[in-house]
Amino acid sequence: MEARNQSRRFNVLLNGVKRGSPSDLERLADWGEWPTDLDQACQAFSVLLKHLKLEDVPALHKWNLCGIESEDEAAHVKRRTASQVILSGLTKMITSDDTTKARVLEVMQPYLPGFIAWTTFYARRSANLYLEPYKAYAGTYHACWIFRRLMEYGLKDQPDNPCLPQLVESALNLWMWDPLDIPSSMVPAISASDYMRFIEPTNHLLLLCTMHSGALRIAIDRINTLKKKERCEHQLTHSFNFRCDQWANTFRKDKEGGDRPTAALWTILHVYESLSSGSVVLQKNLDKTPFLSKALALVAEVTLVWPNTGKLCLAVEVVNLLFPPQSLNAFAMTHQVPGLIKAGLLDIIASGHLVPSIKWPGGNPLWRLYRLVYHPRVCDAVVSATNAMPESKLKALAANPDWNKFQDVVSDLRNVYSVAPPLNRNEVPLCDNLFHPTMSQQVILKDTKGVQCSWCHTTVYCSRECQHKDWDLFHKSECTANRVQRIVNPERPSLCEVRPFIKEWFFNNEILSGRLYTPSLTTMDARNRTRGFNVLLDGVKRGSPSHIERLVEEWPADFDQACQAFSALLEHLKLEDVPPLHIWNQFGLESRNALFTVKCRTALQATLNGLDQMSGSDDATKSRVLEVLEPHLSGLISWATFFARRSAIPSFELPNAYAGTFHASWLFRRLLEYGLNNHPDNPSLSQLVESALNLWMWDPLDMPRGAKFASRMVPPLSASDYMKYIEPTNHLLLLCAMDNGTRRIALERINTLRNKEWRGQLTHSFNFRCDQWENTFKKDNKGGMVAIGAFFKILFVYQALSSGSAVLRKNLNKTPFLSKALGLVAGATLAWPNTEELCLPVEAVNLVFQPHFPNALAMTHTLPRVINSGLLHVIANALLVPSIKWPDGGDPLWRLYRLLYYPRVCDAVTSAINAMPDTTLKALSSIPDWKKFYGVASDLRNVYAAAPPRNEVPLCDNLFHPTMSHQVILKDTKGVQCSWCHTTVYCSRECQQKDWDLFHKAECTANRVERIGLTLPNSIREPPLTQSHVLTTDRQLHGGWLSHRTRALFLVLMRALLLHPGMPNIEDPLTVPWFDLRTYPHNMHQLDVEDMHNQLTDYGEDTFGDARSKAILDEFVEKGGTVRLAGFIAEFGEYHIFTLARFRRVEPGLGTAPRVWHSGLMPLGVHVRVLRRPFP
């Protein structure tokens, strides 16, 4: 009946929304009114989106006109409210699974163009209409969150969806449209809190777009297709400088540093890095502005000057971003590098040299400056920056050998350039005619305008006579059409450093890229090479292994010839020639057609060699190579996978056993580097990802040991063999797991495949990879950062795949993988002599013991194993090193403290503490946090030591059991339980019948879903009365509860808390002690009965609104003199546990104050509610 009333009420509300009633729209936005049923939610989205039609959006030229809202104010109010309600609905359903999100997005798809257009319109309009920051940014704020929700619901994973380019373009527009950057705006300056609230969502939205490969490609295409000098192009360039100024005006006025302002500045820099790396247009435009030097100056100020942000490593990373290791172009070297030096580049480099622990990612930038300091502008900037440094800093740097060498060269160059004669930009100081001294008495020219070659602009002369002389002797051959081949010859790239001199000292014309290289091959040599390549190519086409091997050694440098070579090789690797899958494991397969197998294997290796040799090409060249490979990719990937599987079977020597896996891993990595991962719709990408998973699961040392494999005797791996043969396979799957597109394919494969054997092998492979690493590196106790880095790749693969696959996470939780992984990292980093870095196990702890532990199942089974494997040992060692900082998840000791109340966790912690050395415990005893933790753990251990046997029922769930039996505390009682729901147990049939009539009949009906009030994912079911955590797999019942034994232990815990010496006296008999076990340390509140009745959860549900809880509270009011009540709240994975414990007061003896009511307590019963938390 109640479900029918709710449906009728929703239909009435939906009719009001269809009419556009503002009151009904606001009601629908209310947290309690939004439907929890998916079908009703989809209806609500459809009705709301119909108010936001694309054809109703005002024309673009009217967006800046004031008064447009007044034309139909009611309609605009309706649309604004509908947009806000949609955002509210998307936010409420954000915790749904991927299938639910996909269905919601499918419902919204027909209306998305209008929804995005109206959202963008109101974002633009709010900046023009209002002067207050809140109203001025209201539209932008809502638009950013709407677009973020759409991407989280899966729009970013649909590159062919026409709405994705519209969303990305709107994100770019929101980045460029800011109320403070509109000329007509008079919005006052914003505070730091306003910045983080209103500005940061805009910046973060564009950052999300640039972090996803599909959205980034759309954004770059949009930027690159803008017409030159278009207003939008200019506005985009200006927006980067404006965002820097906006950040500086907000945070520099009071110099309040910290992580949040620094992260906000980093967001701007990451957006620049992503967009400029793919857009030459944007990079060129930004090079003409002071953006880079301005950004570096802000970073230098934040990291070196502000008191709250002493993180030099941030400045080091920015230096690597703005002053990259690769060669700079001539314009950047001439203009940007001096600006960066003056902005603080040299100051940051110098500070980094004063801190030995600082490591430069791309190599020491001082050496890169050393190579550029010959240029006069760079030298002047370095001299100025050095002179501006404090004397104390220069004195400290004097002890650094690298700095002294650098300063010696700078001093010499400064002296050289200080005596150089002044040079006018329009003058020619020297003549390029080799015989100029014999034709003129003025060797050193002065006040000479000169002439230059009008065709190539590379030579200058003092007169026409010298130009004619040089033309006849040399320059005529240099300036012919063959100069193109001379320019592209890459034999002497160092001569590029001469070009800025020519540009700045001789003439001010645009530099032609690549001139001043050595002459190209003569026409005859080129013709002979072409003929030799054609002969070699004919042999490759015939399948001659010797010619294929020669092609490996003589791979052509010409791009067209390389494409011909790829096509000829791939003709031997056809998909239809791959042997069937069912015979891949058979012995003797190679001997059936040995020549054909050798030809295919050699062609595969030659293809990999060609990809290796061309891996240094630009993106355009790689894209063209991938186009040539495209028709043959399926066969190439299949043959590589086949040989990877086969090499492990017929070979006995170690290199041969891993040869196929080694080549396949590197081949697939090259295909990803060539851009295959940027084509999510390419079927070959799915094939590659599936092969990467198979390579991870197929290992010669992990083959079945049946009759067919009895002769397999592969020897154990050494450390060098591991890094050579195993590491490429692990790194390949890591690349697939880190990219959004390939990770989605891998997760889809894992989640949709119904083959239990394949899933079991995948789960087993994680444990095998741990054992393989352990057997390789721990046998001689020699580690190092290389070994630890290899193991962390396994952990990162686990993190990426398990975060998107509940199936894999569930299967791994049943294995000792997490505990084994943490034990290996902790043991290696704490014991090995070459890896004394505690930060590595700290990072591993954050991976396996996440800030929000995933679910109750993991907390019940996995967490105790992780604690026993070294979790508490790592935490304890970190407490002894004050410099260790835990990541964003916070101190894990506090997280363990909140879970200590759970018996299994308490037992594991007790065992781990008992295993610690006495010296460690003695050192920890002086740390306040550890003393609190250890004291609570000791108290709980003593409490749970008196636990009842597992197969007995110590208490009866019948609320009136004390009035029906003389035995309040049961002993040697097997009891009975409800056969339908398995959630309640009783001492006898009589008590069960009594409780059924009063409470459990209503609890155990079909309406129990409303009683539980949750929508929980399915989990495993354990036998009642024997396991401490029980969740149902009944698809009609979405709920959770704790077993009777655990509830009995909670009753014992509550009695111990009340009898604790530190428990304050509570004089009022109707006051309920309420313990919050989520806090550190635990808090105790005194609540009256009205507070208990009105207590709500964090998500608005009545905590004790069920009939059983109300009866307990009514009994407490009625018998307050004899019955006492206490309770607690605790976290249990994704749940909250609410407990009410009942006690009968025991009359105090003589000499005891009558008001000390907890001097004696007899337990009567306990009621526990398990409610799903609304957020992690």
MOLINRA-V479362 format. One record per residue. N is the residue number from 1. PSI is psi in whole degrees, -180 to 180 (none if undefined). NEAR is the number of other ideal C-beta (glycine too) atoms within 12 Angstrom. Layout:
{{N	PSI	NEAR} {N	PSI	NEAR}}
This chain:
{{1	-44	11} {2	-38	15} {3	-38	17} {4	-39	11} {5	-40	12} {6	-42	20} {7	-41	19} {8	-41	15} {9	-39	21} {10	-40	29} {11	-39	20} {12	-44	19} {13	-39	32} {14	-36	32} {15	-39	18} {16	-37	24} {17	-39	38} {18	-35	23} {19	-12	19} {20	24	27} {21	120	24} {22	-37	25} {23	-40	18} {24	-36	29} {25	-42	34} {26	-36	23} {27	-41	25} {28	-31	39} {29	-18	29} {30	145	19} {31	-38	21} {32	-19	20} {33	-20	29} {34	131	33} {35	140	30} {36	-20	31} {37	134	18} {38	-42	24} {39	-43	18} {40	-38	28} {41	-40	33} {42	-40	28} {43	-42	27} {44	-43	42} {45	-43	43} {46	-44	27} {47	-42	34} {48	-41	42} {49	-21	37} {50	-17	28} {51	-6	35} {52	65	39} {53	147	20} {54	-37	24} {55	-14	12} {56	-8	23} {57	131	27} {58	154	26} {59	151	13} {60	-35	14} {61	-11	8} {62	-1	17} {63	-27	27} {64	2	21} {65	128	19} {66	148	15} {67	-1	15} {68	-29	23} {69	-34	25} {70	-14	14} {71	-39	14} {72	77	15} {73	-40	14} {74	-40	17} {75	-41	23} {76	-37	30} {77	-42	22} {78	-45	30} {79	-41	37} {80	-45	36} {81	-41	31} {82	-41	44} {83	-41	42} {84	-36	33} {85	-39	41} {86	-44	47} {87	-41	35} {88	-42	31} {89	-43	40} {90	-37	40} {91	-40	25} {92	-30	31} {93	15	34} {94	-25	24} {95	4	25} {96	166	26} {97	171	22} {98	-34	24} {99	-44	18} {100	-43	26} {101	-41	28} {102	-38	24} {103	-40	21} {104	-44	35} {105	-36	34} {106	-38	22} {107	-38	31} {108	-19	37} {109	-48	27} {110	-23	20} {111	0	32} {112	-42	35} {113	-44	28} {114	-40	29} {115	-47	45} {116	-41	40} {117	-46	34} {118	-39	42} {119	-44	48} {120	-37	39} {121	-49	39} {122	-29	42} {123	-40	41} {124	-38	34} {125	-39	36} {126	-27	37} {127	-23	40} {128	-24	31} {129	-25	31} {130	153	24} {131	-26	19} {132	143	19} {133	-39	29} {134	-47	22} {135	-36	22} {136	-34	33} {137	3	38} {138	-47	31} {139	-43	42} {140	-42	46} {141	-50	35} {142	-38	40} {143	-44	42} {144	-44	38} {145	-34	34} {146	-47	43} {147	-36	45} {148	-41	35} {149	-41	37} {150	-39	43} {151	-39	38} {152	-26	26} {153	3	39} {154	2	32} {155	-32	40} {156	-21	38} {157	9	31} {158	78	29} {159	-23	30} {160	-3	14} {161	122	30} {162	-16	19} {163	-22	34} {164	-47	36} {165	-37	29} {166	-41	29} {167	-43	43} {168	-41	39} {169	-38	31} {170	-37	43} {171	-41	45} {172	-40	38} {173	-41	37} {174	-35	44} {175	-36	45} {176	-25	36} {177	111	37} {178	134	36} {179	-33	39} {180	-8	32} {181	8	27} {182	128	25} {183	-38	13} {184	1	16} {185	146	23} {186	36	17} {187	131	30} {188	164	16} {189	146	21} {190	157	27} {191	175	20} {192	-40	26} {193	-39	17} {194	-36	26} {195	-49	34} {196	-25	27} {197	-42	24} {198	-35	39} {199	-43	43} {200	-38	35} {201	-37	34} {202	-48	46} {203	-41	39} {204	-33	31} {205	-48	41} {206	-33	42} {207	-42	33} {208	-40	34} {209	-39	43} {210	-19	38} {211	-17	24} {212	128	35} {213	-42	31} {214	-49	35} {215	-37	44} {216	-41	36} {217	-39	33} {218	-44	35} {219	-43	41} {220	-40	31} {221	-41	23} {222	-44	33} {223	-42	41} {224	-23	24} {225	-3	17} {226	140	25} {227	148	12} {228	136	13} {229	20	12} {230	148	17} {231	-38	13} {232	-38	26} {233	-44	25} {234	-40	23} {235	-37	26} {236	-45	38} {237	-43	33} {238	-32	27} {239	-34	36} {240	-44	40} {241	-38	29} {242	-40	30} {243	-37	39} {244	-46	36} {245	-39	26} {246	-44	35} {247	-44	39} {248	-43	26} {249	-25	23} {250	-47	32} {251	-18	36} {252	-18	25} {253	-33	15} {254	2	15} {255	46	19} {256	110	22} {257	-135	28} {258	175	21} {259	-36	21} {260	-48	25} {261	-39	37} {262	-43	30} {263	-36	26} {264	-41	35} {265	-37	43} {266	-33	31} {267	-45	34} {268	-43	41} {269	-38	38} {270	-37	27} {271	-44	41} {272	-46	40} {273	-44	29} {274	-45	29} {275	-42	40} {276	-27	35} {277	-22	23} {278	-4	27} {279	106	31} {280	-34	20} {281	-50	28} {282	-42	36} {283	-44	31} {284	-42	21} {285	-40	31} {286	-29	39} {287	-23	30} {288	-4	21} {289	166	28} {290	23	25} {291	-50	35} {292	-48	41} {293	-36	32} {294	-43	34} {295	-43	43} {296	-37	43} {297	-40	34} {298	-43	44} {299	-43	45} {300	-40	36} {301	-42	31} {302	-44	39} {303	-25	35} {304	-21	32} {305	-48	22} {306	142	26} {307	-25	14} {308	2	18} {309	66	29} {310	59	19} {311	90	27} {312	-25	30} {313	-29	24} {314	-45	33} {315	-37	44} {316	-43	34} {317	-36	30} {318	-39	43} {319	-41	43} {320	-26	30} {321	-46	31} {322	-21	39} {323	73	44} {324	159	28} {325	-35	18} {326	162	14} {327	139	18} {328	155	31} {329	167	24} {330	-39	30} {331	-44	26} {332	-39	30} {333	-36	37} {334	-37	28} {335	-44	29} {336	-42	36} {337	-47	42} {338	-38	35} {339	-41	33} {340	-40	43} {341	-45	43} {342	-28	30} {343	-12	34} {344	7	36} {345	-51	42} {346	-34	45} {347	-41	37} {348	-42	45} {349	-42	43} {350	-43	41} {351	-38	33} {352	-34	36} {353	-15	35} {354	-8	26} {355	101	23} {356	-26	10} {357	-13	14} {358	128	25} {359	128	17} {360	123	28} {361	-48	18} {362	24	18} {363	167	21} {364	117	28} {365	-17	38} {366	-34	34} {367	-36	21} {368	-39	29} {369	-36	40} {370	-38	26} {371	-19	23} {372	-7	37} {373	-12	37} {374	-26	24} {375	133	33} {376	-41	26} {377	-41	32} {378	-42	41} {379	-45	33} {380	-42	24} {381	-40	35} {382	-42	39} {383	-45	29} {384	-43	22} {385	-38	36} {386	-43	30} {387	-26	19} {388	-9	19} {389	148	27} {390	152	16} {391	-37	12} {392	-38	11} {393	-42	24} {394	-36	23} {395	-40	14} {396	-35	17} {397	-19	29} {398	-20	20} {399	-2	14} {400	120	24} {401	-41	14} {402	-42	25} {403	-39	32} {404	-42	17} {405	-44	20} {406	-45	34} {407	-32	31} {408	-45	17} {409	-41	26} {410	-41	33} {411	-43	20} {412	-45	18} {413	-37	28} {414	-41	25} {415	-37	14} {416	-50	15} {417	-21	24} {418	-26	15} {419	-2	10} {420	142	15} {421	148	14} {422	138	13} {423	122	21} {424	139	18} {425	-24	15} {426	4	16} {427	158	23} {428	108	32} {429	-24	27} {430	154	27} {431	138	33} {432	-4	33} {433	122	33} {434	-29	19} {435	23	21} {436	-41	29} {437	-25	17} {438	-11	13} {439	-8	21} {440	146	20} {441	-14	10} {442	91	19} {443	-50	17} {444	111	18} {445	152	28} {446	135	17} {447	42	16} {448	122	25} {449	-42	19} {450	178	29} {451	164	25} {452	162	29} {453	122	30} {454	-10	17} {455	-48	17} {456	-17	28} {457	34	22} {458	-13	31} {459	147	35} {460	151	33} {461	160	34} {462	-23	34} {463	170	24} {464	-32	18} {465	-46	19} {466	-37	35} {467	-44	31} {468	-40	19} {469	-46	26} {470	-33	31} {471	-46	26} {472	-35	15} {473	-44	18} {474	-49	22} {475	-19	27} {476	-41	19} {477	-27	18} {478	-29	26} {479	17	25} {480	-178	18} {481	-19	14} {482	-4	19} {483	-21	27} {484	-45	18} {485	-35	22} {486	-37	28} {487	-40	27} {488	-3	22} {489	120	22} {490	29	18} {491	-26	16} {492	70	17} {493	-19	17} {494	-22	15} {495	-11	20} {496	-26	27} {497	-16	24} {498	-23	23} {499	-41	32} {500	-33	29} {501	-45	25} {502	-40	30} {503	-43	29} {504	-33	24} {505	-26	27} {506	-47	34} {507	164	28} {508	37	16} {509	163	19} {510	135	13} {511	134	27} {512	129	24} {513	130	15} {514	7	26} {515	174	31} {516	34	30} {517	169	26} {518	154	20} {519	155	23} {520	178	25} {521	151	20} {522	161	14} {523	-40	15} {524	-43	10} {525	-42	14} {526	-38	20} {527	-41	13} {528	-39	14} {529	-40	21} {530	-42	21} {531	-41	15} {532	-38	20} {533	-39	28} {534	-39	21} {535	-44	19} {536	-39	31} {537	-35	32} {538	-40	19} {539	-38	26} {540	-41	38} {541	-33	23} {542	-13	18} {543	23	26} {544	117	24} {545	-35	26} {546	-39	18} {547	-37	30} {548	-40	36} {549	-37	23} {550	-35	24} {551	-33	37} {552	-41	27} {553	-27	16} {554	48	25} {555	131	31} {556	143	29} {557	-24	26} {558	136	20} {559	-45	24} {560	-41	18} {561	-38	28} {562	-41	32} {563	-39	24} {564	-40	27} {565	-44	41} {566	-45	41} {567	-42	27} {568	-41	33} {569	-42	44} {570	-17	37} {571	-22	26} {572	-2	37} {573	59	41} {574	147	21} {575	-37	24} {576	-14	12} {577	-6	24} {578	131	29} {579	152	25} {580	153	13} {581	-33	14} {582	-12	8} {583	12	17} {584	-26	27} {585	5	24} {586	141	19} {587	152	19} {588	8	15} {589	-37	24} {590	-34	27} {591	-15	13} {592	-36	13} {593	74	14} {594	-41	15} {595	-42	16} {596	-40	23} {597	-42	30} {598	-41	22} {599	-46	32} {600	-41	36} {601	-42	34} {602	-39	32} {603	-38	44} {604	-45	42} {605	-37	34} {606	-38	42} {607	-45	47} {608	-40	39} {609	-42	29} {610	-42	40} {611	-37	40} {612	-45	22} {613	-26	25} {614	11	32} {615	-19	24} {616	4	16} {617	168	24} {618	171	15} {619	-36	21} {620	-43	15} {621	-44	24} {622	-38	27} {623	-39	22} {624	-38	21} {625	-42	35} {626	-34	33} {627	-38	21} {628	-38	30} {629	-24	38} {630	-49	27} {631	-20	19} {632	6	31} {633	-40	35} {634	-45	29} {635	-41	29} {636	-47	47} {637	-39	40} {638	-44	34} {639	-41	42} {640	-42	48} {641	-38	38} {642	-49	38} {643	-29	43} {644	-39	40} {645	-38	33} {646	-34	36} {647	-24	38} {648	-12	38} {649	-54	32} {650	-5	29} {651	148	25} {652	-27	16} {653	149	17} {654	-48	26} {655	-41	23} {656	-32	23} {657	-34	33} {658	6	35} {659	-48	31} {660	-44	42} {661	-42	45} {662	-50	36} {663	-40	39} {664	-42	42} {665	-46	41} {666	-34	35} {667	-45	44} {668	-35	45} {669	-41	35} {670	-40	37} {671	-38	43} {672	-40	38} {673	-28	26} {674	2	40} {675	11	32} {676	-31	41} {677	-12	39} {678	4	31} {679	77	30} {680	-22	33} {681	-5	18} {682	122	29} {683	-23	18} {684	-26	33} {685	-43	37} {686	-39	29} {687	-40	29} {688	-45	44} {689	-41	39} {690	-38	31} {691	-36	43} {692	-41	47} {693	-41	38} {694	-40	37} {695	-37	44} {696	-36	43} {697	-25	33} {698	114	37} {699	135	35} {700	-33	39} {701	-4	31} {702	16	29} {703	151	25} {704	147	19} {705	49	13} {706	-165	10} {707	-37	10} {708	-22	16} {709	21	20} {710	-27	11} {711	0	15} {712	116	24} {713	57	16} {714	127	28} {715	162	18} {716	158	21} {717	146	29} {718	172	20} {719	-42	27} {720	-38	19} {721	-38	25} {722	-49	33} {723	-28	26} {724	-42	23} {725	-35	39} {726	-41	41} {727	-40	35} {728	-37	33} {729	-44	45} {730	-41	38} {731	-34	30} {732	-47	41} {733	-32	43} {734	-43	34} {735	-43	33} {736	-35	43} {737	-26	38} {738	-23	24} {739	136	34} {740	-45	31} {741	-50	36} {742	-33	42} {743	-39	36} {744	-39	34} {745	-44	35} {746	-42	41} {747	-37	32} {748	-39	26} {749	-44	33} {750	-41	40} {751	-26	26} {752	-18	19} {753	128	21} {754	1	11} {755	108	13} {756	-33	12} {757	-42	13} {758	-44	23} {759	-40	26} {760	-38	21} {761	-38	26} {762	-45	40} {763	-43	31} {764	-34	28} {765	-34	36} {766	-45	40} {767	-37	29} {768	-41	29} {769	-36	39} {770	-48	39} {771	-39	29} {772	-45	36} {773	-42	40} {774	-44	28} {775	-25	23} {776	-47	33} {777	-22	40} {778	-7	25} {779	-33	18} {780	11	15} {781	37	18} {782	113	20} {783	-120	32} {784	165	24} {785	-30	20} {786	-44	24} {787	-44	35} {788	-41	34} {789	-38	27} {790	-39	38} {791	-36	48} {792	-25	35} {793	-37	34} {794	-42	44} {795	-40	37} {796	-36	27} {797	-44	40} {798	-47	41} {799	-45	30} {800	-42	29} {801	-41	40} {802	-27	39} {803	-22	23} {804	1	27} {805	105	32} {806	-30	25} {807	-50	29} {808	-41	36} {809	-41	34} {810	-43	26} {811	-39	30} {812	-30	41} {813	-21	35} {814	-7	24} {815	167	29} {816	25	26} {817	-51	37} {818	-46	42} {819	-38	33} {820	-42	34} {821	-46	44} {822	-39	44} {823	-39	36} {824	-45	42} {825	-45	47} {826	-45	39} {827	-40	30} {828	-48	40} {829	-24	37} {830	-17	32} {831	-35	22} {832	142	27} {833	-24	14} {834	4	18} {835	65	28} {836	59	19} {837	104	27} {838	-15	30} {839	-24	26} {840	-51	34} {841	-27	44} {842	-44	32} {843	-37	33} {844	-39	43} {845	-40	45} {846	-22	33} {847	-45	34} {848	-22	44} {849	79	44} {850	157	30} {851	-34	22} {852	97	23} {853	135	38} {854	-47	30} {855	173	33} {856	-34	40} {857	-46	35} {858	-38	37} {859	-34	40} {860	-40	36} {861	-47	34} {862	-44	39} {863	-45	43} {864	-39	35} {865	-40	33} {866	-40	43} {867	-44	44} {868	-25	30} {869	-7	34} {870	5	37} {871	-52	43} {872	-30	45} {873	-42	37} {874	-44	43} {875	-43	42} {876	-43	39} {877	-35	34} {878	-34	38} {879	-28	34} {880	-7	26} {881	98	21} {882	-25	10} {883	-14	13} {884	127	24} {885	127	19} {886	149	26} {887	-168	20} {888	-21	14} {889	-13	22} {890	-180	21} {891	120	28} {892	-18	41} {893	-36	37} {894	-37	27} {895	-40	31} {896	-37	42} {897	-40	35} {898	-19	36} {899	0	40} {900	-27	43} {901	-22	40} {902	130	38} {903	-44	37} {904	-41	36} {905	-42	46} {906	-43	36} {907	-43	28} {908	-42	34} {909	-43	38} {910	-44	30} {911	-41	23} {912	-39	36} {913	-41	34} {914	-25	20} {915	-7	19} {916	147	27} {917	153	16} {918	-34	12} {919	-39	12} {920	-44	27} {921	-36	23} {922	-41	14} {923	-35	17} {924	-23	28} {925	-16	22} {926	0	14} {927	121	24} {928	-43	15} {929	-42	26} {930	-38	31} {931	-42	19} {932	-46	25} {933	-48	37} {934	-38	32} {935	-44	22} {936	-41	37} {937	-41	33} {938	-43	20} {939	-45	26} {940	-36	38} {941	-42	28} {942	-36	19} {943	-48	29} {944	-8	31} {945	-25	17} {946	33	18} {947	147	26} {948	160	28} {949	153	17} {950	-30	21} {951	15	19} {952	161	23} {953	99	37} {954	-22	37} {955	155	43} {956	136	40} {957	-5	42} {958	123	38} {959	-28	36} {960	22	28} {961	-42	35} {962	-27	28} {963	-11	18} {964	-7	21} {965	146	21} {966	-16	10} {967	90	19} {968	-51	26} {969	114	28} {970	152	31} {971	137	15} {972	43	14} {973	120	27} {974	-40	19} {975	178	31} {976	162	26} {977	161	30} {978	123	30} {979	-9	16} {980	-48	20} {981	-15	30} {982	35	27} {983	-13	38} {984	147	43} {985	153	39} {986	161	35} {987	-24	36} {988	169	24} {989	-33	18} {990	-46	19} {991	-37	36} {992	-42	31} {993	-41	19} {994	-47	26} {995	-32	36} {996	-46	26} {997	-36	16} {998	-46	24} {999	-48	31} {1000	-20	32} {1001	-42	23} {1002	-32	21} {1003	-30	31} {1004	7	26} {1005	-175	21} {1006	-18	18} {1007	8	22} {1008	-22	28} {1009	-42	25} {1010	-32	25} {1011	-42	32} {1012	-37	29} {1013	31	30} {1014	169	30} {1015	93	28} {1016	151	30} {1017	155	30} {1018	144	22} {1019	-169	35} {1020	158	23} {1021	131	23} {1022	155	25} {1023	133	17} {1024	156	31} {1025	-9	32} {1026	-18	20} {1027	150	26} {1028	-15	35} {1029	124	40} {1030	128	36} {1031	145	38} {1032	153	29} {1033	2	18} {1034	118	22} {1035	-15	14} {1036	-20	16} {1037	111	31} {1038	85	24} {1039	-180	36} {1040	153	40} {1041	170	41} {1042	149	39} {1043	166	34} {1044	-37	44} {1045	-44	35} {1046	-38	41} {1047	-38	39} {1048	-39	39} {1049	-36	37} {1050	-35	45} {1051	-41	40} {1052	-40	33} {1053	-44	41} {1054	-41	41} {1055	-40	33} {1056	-38	33} {1057	-41	35} {1058	-31	38} {1059	4	27} {1060	141	23} {1061	-28	13} {1062	1	15} {1063	124	23} {1064	155	17} {1065	135	18} {1066	110	25} {1067	-35	14} {1068	120	17} {1069	-16	23} {1070	23	25} {1071	135	29} {1072	119	38} {1073	124	38} {1074	116	33} {1075	134	33} {1076	102	26} {1077	7	33} {1078	-11	25} {1079	165	19} {1080	104	24} {1081	177	23} {1082	139	31} {1083	155	17} {1084	127	26} {1085	150	22} {1086	113	23} {1087	146	30} {1088	178	23} {1089	-37	28} {1090	-40	14} {1091	-39	21} {1092	-39	33} {1093	-37	21} {1094	4	15} {1095	130	30} {1096	154	22} {1097	177	25} {1098	-15	18} {1099	23	20} {1100	6	18} {1101	144	26} {1102	115	23} {1103	-48	33} {1104	49	36} {1105	-4	24} {1106	164	28} {1107	-38	23} {1108	-43	33} {1109	-42	32} {1110	-39	23} {1111	-38	28} {1112	-43	40} {1113	-39	35} {1114	-40	20} {1115	-39	29} {1116	-41	37} {1117	-39	22} {1118	-38	16} {1119	42	22} {1120	-22	22} {1121	-28	16} {1122	-30	21} {1123	130	33} {1124	152	37} {1125	140	48} {1126	160	41} {1127	171	43} {1128	162	39} {1129	138	37} {1130	161	37} {1131	142	38} {1132	83	42} {1133	-123	36} {1134	11	29} {1135	166	37} {1136	139	34} {1137	124	41} {1138	124	41} {1139	134	42} {1140	120	43} {1141	134	39} {1142	138	40} {1143	151	40} {1144	132	28} {1145	132	28} {1146	128	21} {1147	130	16} {1148	155	16} {1149	-175	11} {1150	144	7} {1151	2	8} {1152	133	15} {1153	131	13} {1154	-21	16} {1155	-14	16} {1156	83	23} {1157	-18	33} {1158	17	33} {1159	-22	23} {1160	126	19} {1161	132	33} {1162	122	26} {1163	134	37} {1164	-36	39} {1165	173	43} {1166	142	38} {1167	126	43} {1168	131	44} {1169	133	40} {1170	112	40} {1171	138	37} {1172	134	33} {1173	143	29} {1174	-15	24} {1175	163	15} {1176	none	17}}
